[in-house]
Amino acid sequence: MGDRKATLTDTSYPFEFTVPLPVGAASFDFEVLGVTPSGEKQSSGAAVLQR
């Protein structure tokens, strides 16, 4: 965890992800990347979830 980066892929709707966090983690930084049916890449931009 810490500054570790990982890629999770889900190709079927609904798109759901579970990310294991260490006990006591106060925040989780993430970005959602996707590709439209026409091939255009899109990004949510960086985001943070905090307790």
N, C-alpha and C positions, 0 to 999 in steps of 0.2 A: 504494500500500500504506500503511504507517503506520497512521493512524487511519481510513483509508478503509473505508466499509461497502459491502457488495454483497449482492445477493440472488441465490441460485441455486435453480432450480426443477427438480425431476425428478418427473414424474407416473407413472412406471412402475417397478414393483418389479423388481430390487433397486434401492434408492435409493443412488446413488453420486455423489460430487462430487469434483472436482479443483480445488484452489485454488492459483493461482500465488503463490509467496512470493518476496520479494527474496533474493538471495544473502546469506548470513550472518544471516538472520532467526533469532532465538533462541526466539521463541514465536509462537503464533497463537491469538487469542481468537475464540470463536465461540458461536453459539446455534442450536439446531435447533428450528424451529417446524413444527407439523403440524396438520392438521385431520382428525378422525375421520370415518368414513362418516356419522355422525349430525350432523356439523357442529360438534362441540365443538373449540375451539382448544386445543392443548397445546404446552408449551414445555419444553425440556431445562433451561432456565436457562443462565446464562453459564458457559462452561468455557474452559480454557486448555490448549493442548498446548505443551510445551516440549522443547527438545533437551537 
